[in-house]
Amino acid sequence: MPKRMHKKEVDLVVLALSSPIMVGVYENKKLLDSVVTEEKSSEILPVIYETLEKTYTINNIFYAKGPGSFMAIKVAYIFLKSLSILKNIPLFATDAFYFNENQPIKAVGKLYFVKTSTGIETKKFDDVIMSDFKLPDFLNYDDFDIKTAPEYGIGAVG
């Protein structure tokens, strides 16, 4: 009788706020592997998940809930929330500033999202040196929350 292969148990971290999209694979809270792509999240997230699911048992999913691109946040949330429900995988979230050392995040025009002591605000800057988003080398569960609804940073513009 052939031996049954045991898949590694991992957690996923999904950064789909802007291009490039990054998905980190974490084993024992340490970054094991990553996928980085310039493709559209609506097209590539299901492909990435399907590929990773063949190799790994996914225990938890963590994601950046915003601020960032409204559409990218919506797509990521709907996909990940659906996956969480259908596959019974816990979903956790934190704000995008966790992944860029709390630096300003591009909103629109010269407006940028900034994190203050009272929350997320928009501020106008002429010149901003933005920090790229990065997957952490080590995953700290305490930095994430079960409140996973998107944080757009500002309301819809009418």
C-alpha positions as CSV (number, residue, x, y, z in Angstrom):
1,M,0.0,0.0,0.0
2,P,1.5,3.4,-1.0
3,K,2.4,5.8,1.8
4,R,0.1,8.8,2.2
5,M,2.0,12.1,1.9
6,H,1.4,14.4,4.9
7,K,1.2,18.0,3.8
8,K,2.9,20.7,5.9
9,E,0.5,22.8,8.0
10,V,0.9,26.5,7.3
11,D,-0.7,29.9,7.6
12,L,-1.1,32.3,4.7
13,V,-0.7,36.1,4.7
14,V,-2.3,37.9,1.9
15,L,-1.3,41.5,0.8
16,A,-3.6,42.5,-2.0
17,L,-3.8,46.2,-1.5
18,S,-1.9,47.3,-4.6
19,S,0.5,45.8,-7.1
20,P,2.4,43.6,-6.6
21,I,0.2,41.1,-4.8
22,M,2.0,39.1,-2.2
23,V,1.1,35.9,-0.4
24,G,3.3,34.5,2.3
25,V,3.4,30.9,3.5
26,Y,4.3,30.6,7.1
27,E,5.3,27.4,9.0
28,N,5.5,27.7,12.8
29,K,5.1,31.5,12.3
30,K,8.2,31.8,10.1
31,L,8.1,32.8,6.5
32,L,8.7,29.7,4.5
33,D,7.8,30.7,1.0
34,S,6.1,33.6,-0.9
35,V,4.3,34.3,-4.2
36,V,4.6,37.8,-5.7
37,T,2.7,38.8,-8.8
38,E,1.7,41.8,-10.8
39,E,-1.5,40.1,-12.0
40,K,-5.0,41.3,-11.0
41,S,-6.2,40.0,-7.6
42,S,-9.6,38.9,-8.9
43,E,-7.9,36.6,-11.4
44,I,-4.8,35.4,-9.5
45,L,-5.9,34.9,-5.9
46,P,-8.0,31.8,-6.7
47,V,-5.1,30.3,-8.7
48,I,-2.6,31.0,-5.9
49,Y,-4.8,29.4,-3.3
50,E,-5.5,26.4,-5.5
51,T,-1.8,25.9,-6.1
52,L,-0.9,26.3,-2.4
53,E,-3.7,24.0,-1.3
54,K,-2.2,21.1,-3.3
55,T,1.1,21.4,-1.3
56,Y,0.0,22.6,2.1
57,T,-2.7,22.2,4.7
58,I,-3.8,25.8,5.4
59,N,-4.7,26.4,9.0
60,N,-5.3,30.2,9.1
61,I,-5.4,33.1,6.7
62,F,-4.2,36.6,7.6
63,Y,-4.7,39.7,5.4
64,A,-4.2,43.4,5.2
65,K,-7.7,45.0,5.4
66,G,-6.8,48.4,4.2
67,P,-6.4,51.2,3.5
68,G,-5.3,50.8,-0.1
69,S,-7.1,50.4,-3.4
70,F,-10.9,50.2,-2.8
71,M,-11.4,47.5,-5.5
72,A,-8.4,45.5,-4.4
73,I,-9.5,45.5,-0.8
74,K,-13.1,44.5,-1.8
75,V,-11.9,41.6,-4.0
76,A,-9.5,40.3,-1.4
77,Y,-12.0,40.5,1.4
78,I,-14.8,38.8,-0.6
79,F,-12.5,36.0,-1.8
80,L,-10.9,35.4,1.6
81,K,-14.1,35.6,3.6
82,S,-15.8,33.2,1.2
83,L,-12.8,30.8,1.4
84,S,-12.9,31.1,5.2
85,I,-16.6,30.1,5.3
86,L,-16.4,27.4,2.7
87,K,-13.2,25.7,3.8
88,N,-13.7,26.5,7.6
89,I,-10.3,28.3,7.8
90,P,-10.1,31.1,10.4
91,L,-9.6,34.6,8.9
92,F,-7.7,37.3,10.7
93,A,-6.8,40.9,9.7
94,T,-4.8,44.0,10.5
95,D,-4.3,47.3,8.9
96,A,-1.9,47.8,5.9
97,F,0.5,50.0,8.0
98,Y,1.6,46.8,9.7
99,F,3.2,45.8,6.4
100,N,5.0,49.0,5.5
101,E,6.5,50.3,8.8
102,N,3.6,52.7,9.4
103,Q,4.6,54.9,6.4
104,P,2.0,56.9,4.3
105,I,-0.1,54.9,1.8
106,K,-1.1,56.4,-1.5
107,A,-4.8,57.3,-1.6
108,V,-5.5,59.6,-4.6
109,G,-3.7,62.5,-6.2
110,K,-1.5,64.1,-3.5
111,L,-3.6,62.5,-0.7
112,Y,-2.1,59.8,1.4
113,F,-3.5,57.6,4.2
114,V,-1.6,58.1,7.5
115,K,-2.0,56.3,10.8
116,T,-2.4,58.6,13.8
117,S,-3.1,57.9,17.5
118,T,-6.8,58.3,16.8
119,G,-7.1,56.3,13.7
120,I,-6.5,56.5,9.9
121,E,-6.7,59.9,8.3
122,T,-5.8,61.4,4.9
123,K,-3.2,64.1,4.5
124,K,-2.0,66.0,1.5
125,F,1.8,65.8,0.8
126,D,3.7,67.2,-2.2
127,D,6.6,64.7,-1.8
128,V,6.3,61.5,0.1
129,I,8.9,58.7,0.3
130,M,6.7,55.7,0.7
131,S,7.8,52.4,2.0
132,D,6.9,49.3,0.0
133,F,4.7,46.6,1.5
134,K,6.7,43.6,2.9
135,L,5.8,40.2,4.2
136,P,7.1,39.9,7.8
137,D,9.8,37.3,8.4
138,F,7.9,36.2,11.6
139,L,4.1,36.2,12.1
140,N,2.9,37.5,15.4
141,Y,-0.7,36.3,15.9
142,D,-1.3,39.0,18.5
143,D,-1.0,41.7,15.8
144,F,-4.1,40.4,14.0
145,D,-7.8,40.6,14.9
146,I,-11.0,38.6,14.2
147,K,-12.6,41.9,12.9
148,T,-11.9,41.4,9.3
149,A,-14.2,43.9,7.5
150,P,-12.3,46.2,5.2
151,E,-10.9,49.5,6.3
152,Y,-11.1,51.8,3.4
153,G,-9.6,54.8,5.2
154,I,-12.2,57.3,3.9
155,G,-15.8,57.0,2.9
156,A,-16.9,56.7,-0.7
157,V,-16.4,59.9,-2.7
158,G,-19.7,61.2,-4.2
